[in-house]
Amino acid sequence: MKTRTEYVRNNCTTAVAWLALAAAIAAPGAMAQEETRERPPEGAPPKDFDLPQREVRQLDNGLKITAVHFGAVPKATISVVISAGNLNEGERTWLADLTGDFLLEGTTTRTGEDIAREAAAMGGQVTIGVTEDLTTISGDVLMEFAPQMAKLLADVARNPGFPESELDRLRRDRLRILSVARTEPNQMALAAFREALYGEHPYGRLFPEEEQLGSYDIDAVRGFYNGNFGARRTHVFIAGQFDAGETVAAVEEAFADWKEGPEPVVNVPDPVDGKVVVDVIDRPDASQSNIYLGLPTINPGDEDWIPLQVSNTLLGGFFSSRITRNIREDKGYTYSPFSLLSSRYKDGYWAQVAAVTTEVTGPAIQEIVNEIDELQKNPPPVEELEGVKNYTAGVFVLQNSTRGGVINVLSFLDHHELPESYLTNYVSNVHAITPEQVSAMARDYLRTEDMTLVVVGDRSKVSEQVAPWIGEKE
């Protein structure tokens, strides 16, 4: 799949307002002086992200290595990124997640405690992340231990022990996670939304059945690993401060004789064309309705992706966005709505997400639609768009200001088969976007008549409110 900063922003805004008022009272004439003060000079032109020099290699078995010297802190981050995730499960939902859980339980030569102890002695730890498309095994350590961490991660990736003694515990952990997720209204809405868009494709199955999850045995876990892990699906990223010769050599030595394994799976979904009618998911006596409203769009490889990102930010992608100001600040319908562009390989969708008071479910949806329609008809004012572009470019640069951030963006480029110019020209491309482009993005990709609406709430109180958008089920 995430804390937000609105709470801090609000408190800071209130404090600044009181301080400004106190200063004006304490210094008569201060406001008059402010009126005659000259405008500050314009800021310097925005600068593109400067990608540090990289060392890129590919081993004979197909494994890729990318090493980037970055930052001044004497630490290094190493990530082993494998093209295997929920996409590869078929109908066995969460088998990839259970397999990922096992990777920290020990290898054929180390116990789980050994892995944790060795990583801690290097000043770091080993973490596992499983997404729809990828499994990532990472370690962040003091720079002098980078070669040792590379070898430890290779052991975790290549030689999992899959101790059967841990199977019941790990399955119970996953069953508890599932039990909570299936009762959390926002997760319920997301699951229904994804199912509506993708149907039987793995992207459309967010949750397994409890019986199904409980049926996964150690052979299923081993089978998933053996069928999906290997050198041709793996890219090792190193970022930070490290001895390049020793660290890259350690990666090569640790992975050179790993099996090639299969080529990455390409299973691009064919999402629904036009809206899907989804009945209200009933939560009797719920005080809020959880809303997902959206549709399939383009993916990061499309030339309109960055303009669409800016359009999304202006509409609902940050705290001062139009939809947020409307249904939070002006109407008080919700606390923290947001919109997003979600992407996978050759796939993407846009969605507006909000938890609104039950009694105003219909009016809130109408205001969201109104804001989209307004942007389609009228390009935004230049001053408003400049603020959005500054925010979008600034967040992008900040996200790439850490070792992990650099690895994330390089992995993003690799996964989506994007050129390096996507990264190095991103800021310039954002600032080149015009108001007319933003309006065109809303017309071309945010077609409200094609949007699928999912509402989780008290059906008896919201069905009539949402009828104009849901209508009759086909």
N, C-alpha and C positions, 0 to 999 in steps of 0.2 A: 501497500500500500504509500504520527503526522500531527505538537502544541503550536498555537498561534500566538501572535504578538499584539493582538488588539488590546488586551488588558493593560499591558505596560504602556502602550501608546496612549490610551485614554488617560491613565494616571499622570503620565508625563505632560500631556496637553493641559490638564487641569492645573498642575503645579506651575507650569510656565505662565498660564493665564493669571493666576493669583500673584505671582512675582511681578509680572508686568504691571498689574494694577497697583500693587504696593509701591513700586518705583515711581509711578506717575503721581501718586498721592504725596509721596515724600519729596518729590522734586517738582514744584509748580513750574509750569512752562516747558516741561520736558516733552510733552506731546506736540506743542507748537514747534519746538526745535526739530522734532522728528519730521514734521511736515516739510520743513525747508531743507532737510538733509538731502544731499545728492544721491542718486541711485548708485549702488555699488557697480563696479565694472563687470562686464560679462565674464563668465567663467571660461577657462581654457577649452578648446575643442575636445570632444570626447576622444579617448584613445582606445584603439583596439587592444584585445588581449594579446600579450606577447608570449607566444608558446616557447618555452625553453627548448634548447637543442635536445633532440632525442636520439637514442641508439636503438635501432630496430633490427631484430634478427629473426630468422625462422630456421628451426632445426629440421633435420632430414625426415623426422616423423610427422612434421606438419605443425608442431607447437610454435607459437609466436612469442617473442619477448620484446617488450618495450620498456626502456629505462630512461627516466627523466630526472636530471638534477634540478631540484626546486627548493626554494626557501633557504633560511639560514639556521633553522633549528636542527641540532644534530640528531635527527631521527629519520627513519625510513619506513615507508609503508609498502608492503608487497601484497598484491592481490592475484590470486589464481582464478581467472574467470572462465567458466566452462559453459558452453552452449547446451545446457540441459536444464529443464525446469518443468513447470506444469504443462507446457505445450507437449512434452514428450510422454505424458502419462497415459494418453488415450482416455479411456473411461475410468481409469483408476485414480480418481481425484485425491490429491494430497500425498500420493506415493512419493513424489519428488521431495516434499517437505519432510516426510518421515525418513527418507534416505539421507537428507541433509542433517537431520538430528543425529543420526548414527555416526556421522563423520567425526564428531567430537568425543565419541565414546571409546576411541582407541584404534590403533592400527595393528598390524601383525607383529610389530616389535615394541609398541608403546601402549600403555593404558591411557584412558582418558585423563587420569590424574598426572601421568607423566607429561602429556601434552601441555596441560595447564601449568605444571611446575616449570618446565623448560621455557615456556613462553614468558612466564613471570620473571624468571632469572635474567631474561634479556630486556626486561623493562617493558613488556607488552603482554598481549594475549592473542589467541586465535579466535576468530569469529566466522560464522557461516551465515550466508544469506541466500534464500531461494526465492526467485521471482517466476513470472510466467515463462520467461525464456532462458534464464541464466541461473547458475549456481556459483556463488563467489566465496572463496576461502581466503581470508585476509589476516595479516599480522602487522602490527605497528610497533617498532622496536627502536632502541638506541642504535645509532648508525653503525657502530662497530660490530653489531650482531646481525646485520642484514644477511650475510652469507649463511649463517646458522639458521636464521628464520626461513630462508628460502628452502633449505633442506628439510626443515620440519614441515613446512606446508606441502612440500612434494610428497612426504611420507603420508600425510593426511589425505591428500588427493589420490595417491596411487595405491595405497595399501590399507584400505579400511578393514578393520577386523570384524565388524558386524557382530559383536558379542550377543548371542541369543538371550543371555541372561538379562539384558537391558530392554528387550522388546516390549514386555508388558508395561514397564514404566513409561517408555516413550509413547506407546500407543495411548496410555491413560492421559498423558500430558496433552496429546493432540485431541483426544476426546473432550477434555475440559475446555481447550481453546475453541473447539467446534461448538460446544454447548453454549458458551458465552456469545460467540459470534452470531449464532442463529437466533438469539433473542435480542440482539442489539439492533435497534430500528434502522440506524444508518447502514449497517452491514446488510440487513435484510433488503433495504432499498437498492443498494449496490448490486447484490446478487440477482435480484429480479431484473434490474436494468441490463446487466451483462447477459443474462439469459435471453432477454428480449432481443438484444442486438445480435448475439452470436449463436444462439440455439445450442446445438449439440457439439459445436467446436469446443476444444478445451478452454478457450477464453470465456466461454459462456457458462462454465461449471465452476463456481467459486467454492462450493461446499460439497463434501461427500455425505452420504448417508452414514449414520453411526455404525450400522451393521457392516457397511462396506469398509469403513476405516478400521473397524475392529477385526476384520478378516485378513488384513495384510500380515503375512507371516515373514519370517526371515528370508525365505527363498524369493518372495516377491521383491523385497528390498535389494537383495543381491542381484536379482535379475534386472532391476531397473538400473542399478549401477553398472553392471557389466554391459548392458545394451546401450548406454548413453555416455559413459565417461571414457576419454581417451585424448591423445595428443592433438589430433586434428581439430578437435572442438575447443581447444584450450589456448588462452592468451594470458601470459604472465606479465603484469605491470609492476614496475618499481618506480617509486617517486620519493624525493626527499634528498637527504645528504647520505652518501654511501660511497664506498670504494667500488667504482664501476667494474674494474677488471675482476676483482674477487667475487663480487655479487653476481654479475652476469655469468661468470664461469661456474659459480655454485648452482645457478639455475640450470645451466646447460648440463652439468654433470648429473644433477638430480633427476632430470626429465628426459635425457637423451635416449634412453633405452625403454621408455614407456611405450606401450602398444599404441599404434596409430588410432585405433578405434574407428567408429563410423563417421561419415561426413555429417555436418549439422543438418537437422531436420528443417525442411522448408514446408510450412503448412500455413499459408496465408489465409486468413478467414475471408468469407464472403458475407459481410454483415448485411442485415436487413436493408432493403431499399424502401424508404418510407417508414412512417411511424407504425409501431406495434401497439395494439390496444391491450393494456394491462389493467385488470380490475384493482380496486383499492385493496391493499393487503391489510387485513383487519387487525387492529390492536384496540380492543374495547376499552373505553374510558381513558384513552391516551390524551394527554393534555397538549401534545404537539403532533404535527404531521411531518414526516420526513420525506423530502421531495428529491427526486432525481429527474431532471428534464434535459434531454440531449439527443444526439444523433451521431452516426459515424461521419468522420471527416477525412482529411488527408493525413499523411504520415510525415515524419521528419525529412524524408527524401524529396518531398515536393517543394518546388520553388516558392510556394505561398506559405510555407510553414512558419517562417519568422513573422511575416505580416499578420498571419492568423494569431500567433502568440501575442502580439501587441494588441490586437483587437480583443482577444480574450481578457488581457490584463485590464484594458479600459472598461470592459463590461462588468466583470466580476472577479478579476484575478488578484486584486489587492484591496487594502482596507479602504482606500478612497475611491474605489470603482463605482460606476453608476448604479449598478444593481444593489450593492451594499449600502450606498447612501440612501437609496430609495426605500428599500424594505427594512433596513435596520434603523438608520438615522431619522428619516422623515416619517415613516409609518410605524416603526416599533413592532414589526411583525415577527422579527427573528433576532438572534444575537450575533451569529457569525456565519452568514452565508458566504459561499465562494463558488467560483467557476474554475474549470480546469480543462486542459488539453492532455489527454492520456494517450500514451503511445506504446506500441509494441512493434515487432518487426513487420514493416510494410502495412501497418495498421494504426489507426488512431480514432478517437472520438472526442467530442466536446460535451461537457455536462455542466449544468448549474445545480448546485447542491445547497439545500437549506432545510433547517428544522424550524417550522413556523407554528405559531399558536393555532390550535385546531379551528377556532372560529373564523380565522382569516386565511384559511388554506387557499380558497378560490381567488380572493383578491390578491394574495401574494403571487400566485402563478400569473395572474393577469398583469401585474406590474413588471414581472420578469419579461413577459412577452412584449409588453409596451416598450421596454428599454431596448430590446433587440430590434423591434420595428423602427424605433426612432433612429437608431444608428444606421439601419439600412437606408433610410430616407435622407438623412442629413449627415454629412461629414462632421466630425467633431471639431470644435474650435482649435486653432493652432496652439494656443497656450495650454489647453487641457492635454492635448496630445503630446506636447513637449514634456510635460510632467510624467506622463505614462512611459514615454520612451526613456527618460532618464532613470526611472525606477526599473524598467525591464533590463536595460543595459547594466545598471548598477548591481542588481541581484545576480546577473550572469557572472560578472567579474568577481563578486564576493564568493559565489559558489565555487569558483576555481582558484581560490586563494589559499587552499590547504592541500596537503599531500593527497588526502582522500578525494578531495574535489577534483584535482587534476586527473587522478585515475578514473574517477566517475565519468568525466567528460571525454577522456580518450577511449574508454570502453563504450560510451555512447556512440562516438564516431565509428568505431570498429563494428559494433553491432548493427548499426543502421547503414553501414557502407557509405559514410559521408566523407567528403574531402576535407583535408585539413583547413581549407579556407572557411568552412562553416564556423570553426572556432576562431580563427584569426581575424575574420571579417565580420564577426557577429555584431559588434558594437556599431560599426559603420553602417551595416545593413539595417539595424534597428533605427538609427537616426535618419536614414534616408526615406523612411516610410512617410507617406503623405496622408492627410486627412481623407482624401478621396479613396486611397487604397484601403484604409480601415473600413470605410463604409462599404466598399466592394467586397471585402472579406465577409462581412456580416450578411450581405445579400447572397453571395455564392455558397457559403458553407454553413450558415446558421439559419437555415430555412425552418421557421417555426411550424409550418404545416407538416413537415416531415419528422418532427421531434416526438420521441417516445417519452411518455410521462409515467413515472412510478411514484405512487404515494403510499406510505405506510402510516396508518392512523386509524382513528375511530370511524369505521365505515358508515355507521348510522348518522354521523354528523358531517362527513365530508363528501359523501357520494354525490349529492346534488350540487355541491360547490364545484366539483371537478368534472361534472358531466359535459360541459362545453368542450373540454379538451380530450376526455376519454371517449364519450359518446357510447354507442352500443358496441358490444363485443361482436367481432365478426364470427 
